[in-house]
Amino acid sequence: MGWAQAQCFSQEVAPLSPGHLWVPEVTATSKGSKLGSLAGFVLCLRCRDKRGGVVEVGAHWIHGPSQGNPVFQLAAKYGLLGEKALSEENQLIETGGHVGLPSVSYASSGVSVSLELVAEMASLFYSLIDQTREFLQAAETTPPSVGEYLKEKIRQHMAGWTEDEETKKLKLAILKNLFNVECCVSGTHSMDLVALAPFGEYTVLPGLDCTFPEGYQGLTDCIMASLPKDVMVFDKPVMTIHWNGSFREASAPGETFPVLVECEDGDCFPAHHVVVTVPLGFFKKHLDTFFEPPLPTEKVEAIRKIGFGTNNKIFLEFEEPFWEPDCQHIQVVWEDTSPLEDTAPELQDAWFKKLIGFWVLPPFQASHVLCGFIAGLESEFMETLSDEDVLRSLTQVLRRVTGNPQLPAPRSMLRSCWHSAPYTRGSYSYVAVGSSGDDMDRLAQPLPSDGKGAQLQVLFAGEATHRTFYSTTHGALLSGWREADRLMTLSNRPPGISAHKAPSPAPSPPPVPGPAPALAAKRLLRAEAASCACAGRAGRVEPRNLCAGSHGPGGQVRLKKMQSSLKLVDCIIEETLGLKPHLLVLNKMDLADLKEQQKIIRHLEREGIKHVVFTNCVKDENVKQVIPTVTELVGSSYRYHRGEHVEYCIMVIGVPNVGKSSLINSLRRQHLRKGKATRVGSEPGITRAVMSRIQVCERPLMFLLDTPGVLAPRIPSVETGLKLALCGTVLDHLVGEETLADFLLYTLNRHQLLGYVQHYGLGEACDDIASVLKRVAVKLRKTQKVKVLTGTGNVNVIQPDYPAAARDFLRAFRSGLLGPVMLDRDFLQGRSAEEP
């Protein structure tokens, strides 16, 4: 749908007429109710009093509602969101992609679970989830799955538990519920199926998740209203897509079309280009029959390897609520379960134990509705049961966990059945063990891929084709815009529409001499200008999420809040903002060449920075120096109005990707033998909008204020920008992987750091990046077919995949596989990089 919108309403061209654009839309059925896939599988439930309440059978929330989210931008543009969702404060909240704490937690024995214990286990679980995202650049991971890694770490933490056996079992039961929650978030049966290495590639946008007061369908209705009339064709299930052919149509004599869309009712639509957006589950089910000729082997393998699971909702409507008025989330904990037990009971007897709990929907007249979530094989088994069986089982569950055998049964029930729906066969995708983001990129590649025949005959969009926003509506929308841009580029039409056009670049400053090509300078400046449009969490896709410093109004708010919070702290780690004692922590020392360590310290002393600690937070090296140094600094400094406080408070500030989270977790491990602490604040998640208060030490009692990553308002030079990009602080694709690889090769050769020669078996050093990447690509067997125009016609040749080789070159550098490197060696020696 985003593709149709972009095609029809590019600002620079006239809209396409209905004769040129057809959007055949498949339909899905769920227990007798027809759900239009165009509407995001949204179903309106009318209550008995005829007042009209809306429940979302499909997409529920806008995840990360902030300026970097195109769904949020469109919803705001169309006036579909409430005041709270649109507030700047809501857009700045950093949730980390984690589900908030429940309002109440019920155990299967009929007693309430301590929310403090739930918070403790949630803190442990989500700190481990955060750790799993640190394996993105790892050369290899053991174990291979997120689930196995989590269970391994939990066993280690259990060794330090000192409670009685019943409390330990309850802790494990709570963790099992959190595993089930993560299964719903990831759309999988088990976290053992989710690959560990690429897990961190999924990008979480800032903003506290919000909903559409009148339902998601309001957004699709607005988009449909903006399209020309008669371009949407409903109730037209597609049977086969014929491509790479030569088809004709009576209404267009003399014209041939390379694609023919054949529907189940026999109707056919010839086309030059077709964009396929069907769910990955449908692909998996009809892989052998949906395309003629069959898909290329590499695309088939990608479809088979990418994970696709089921996450269903069950709505229960009550005459009167049995929950408290301020209750928002009810957790259900089964005390006989544990994430460390691999044996599963029969689905018939225990399917409902996979239910993670219920969310309370906004009440409407005479109706009170709970929405439960359940994922995996248990969810698929639930679909095979009758409505009566499901309602009976859940009534028994609620009576059991609340300890009230007389609890009135729900008066009605509604559920989704996405696995059995013939045109979905599940809910959304995840990166399974054995797959990677590369498979999603392969799925997104248009056909034909060998350069033969007309280009861009079949294009692919949908959430499963977006490498960093898979499983989300904004990922699906962005993928549609991506394919629209691809088509308009082919037609020499300017790509983009107002809803997703990148901001104009800022005026370029005077050129800065250096080793990087001029193109790199322009791309880097463009990235900086784009970051001014929307401050947010550093992301891997949207350039507007580059910086969270003083770029734009959102970034200014964050920086001001950091500055205003100085009165709450005794010491600052990593960046000085005023009169407070300051400790500079230089992390990731294992990746740096520290032969010049004393020069670094002397240079920093000349800059007025006297207290420096070099750390490796992965192995907890030198981290123990931080707390004693801070204690000494605070003890020898005037604390102003904080003199009466017995506890110490530290603020941590740093650029993105320097390891602030790793430092926090390392301090917790060293001094508390725990992971990340529970956030402190009147409302969960609110204080995390700018900073979260986290305990890091007991003696002395010390808390830490975490902050978003920040960059200076402007990058002073191209060379500095390239160094930042090499360290992963600036997004690779904004600068260009090959440009970064070129600068990296230049730096390594300049300082005679030739670890890359041995790592890739090159034999000798080389200063030609094209030659190096070619040899790297050959070694890694990374090749691609390209069409070359010759005097006798087009010839397909196999060439090295230079971008893939460049990415591996950068990954090897950032993982330390090329040896320790000091990028600022020239700076320490008092000369610039362009000097010989």
C-alpha angles and dihedrals in degrees: 000000000000086000092055091047092050093046094050100041110038102147094225099054138048116262118266116253121239089254090064099042127049124171109193107194124204121216132217130206126215116189094323098319118111112225118193109222089208089067092056090258092293119165125191116220115204114205125223093259089061090236097126124238125184126222123182112231090180129018109021112173139029099238111216099004100201139112092282091061114085093199089056091047092053093044090052091046091053094045094243100135135075127247095259094053090050095048118114090231091058091049093053097052112115111211096167087225090287125138114244125249118276124255090225134007122208124196123214089247090066099255131113117255118230109260089213089060090046090051091050092052092043089052091052094045097048093044087057091047088053089051091055089063090062092073094072095103095036116123091221136354132215117223099034099214136062091231095054091048092050093049092048091053093045090055088054092051092047089064088069097048111113101180126110120278095260092055091047090053090049090051090053091048090053090049089051089056090051090051088054090049090054089049088058092047092049096038095234139123093232136006085230085076095055116092115240103207098057095035092099092056091079106098122222114205121212120257136083108269113257138183137223108259090215097034138270090278089076089071095049090045090056092048091048091050089057093056124088115266121268097019093110117080116189133195091029107128109193116231104180138003111211112199140172089038140110113248131172136205127206092227091057106046114192094017123110127202125205094210133054122187109206117198128206092250091057098257115134132203117199113205145169091221134018126191112207115204103163117139118270090243090062089049091053092049097046101029094126098047109029097076131047115220093029120254119271115272095250092055092046090052091049091053091049095047101046111089123241121182143171128256115175135187128219117198119201119192119204133192090221130010118249090194129083118270093248094046115122106162130029116198121203117205121190106208095204094060132088134176088227094063114088098186113096125201122236112290091231090061103038113018091118092061088076089064105109096203138270138294118214111235120213107277123244129189113313092343132099118182135193121197117208126193127212129171141187132021090335088058091050091048089052088060090061093058126087121253089250093054093049093047091048093049095048093046088055090048093052093046090049099048095042091048090231112120089182095057107138114250119245112269093222143004137206126185140178121236105193098158095056093041102108096220098046109030090190142356116267144331137268134180103263128204106280094030135082142185087279088071091056089050089051091050089052094052112109125235139282093043097176095067093247121130128357113345128244094015094150120024126185129218136160136100094291090062095058111090099204105022100043116148092030136101091231089054089053092048093048091050090055091051089048093057092044089055090048092054095044090050089054090051092048088245118140107257126229142050130228093266095062107016112131116244118262113267118255119250109284117249121228111295116269116219115237146116097280120096119251090251090063090053092052093047092048092050090048090054091051092049091049091053090061091066096065130007115210147124116321107266137181100230115030113063090204088071093061102105136029098185124092094319110128128337096299093052091046090054091053094048092047090050090051090050093046089051092059089094087064096056138072100196141015126221121206104356133044119226104166144319099338122112109270133211120186114210115196103198132194091042088161089070096048130082100237098186086111094048095123091049089053092052093047092048091051090048089056087053090054097257106127103164116066132161125188111211144179104200094185090066095025091241114171091348090121088067092066101071097044091046092050091046091053093046094050093042092055095044133077108256096200111200091356093069092103093055115098094198125073122229125203128192117211117205129172147135118277118283098018093118104260091149090047090052091051093049092045092052089050092050093048099047107021103024087231141104126240114338128236113274115253120224144097091262122035111248097011097099089047088067087086105358142347125221110231129178112232104167140026101198105062095020103239134173130191131214111214119206137190119267113272137195131194114271090253134022103236098214144002090249092055090047092052091050090051090049092050088056091052095251093117119046113263098223092054091061098029126254093238092049090051091047089051092052091045092052090048091051095047094049093044091058095037092244097151101167089121090066092061095037094057097030093239097153095222142018119273132191096201109095093197091056093046094048091047092055091044091051092049091049091049092041091237108155138148137195117242133179116240122197112225135173091263098044141282118331125192113222133179113238133178114270097242097181091052091049091049091052091051091048090054092044091052090051094049092047093053093245091128092053131258114320133192108202093186097054091114090052092053090050090054099247136101125245094253093061116095 
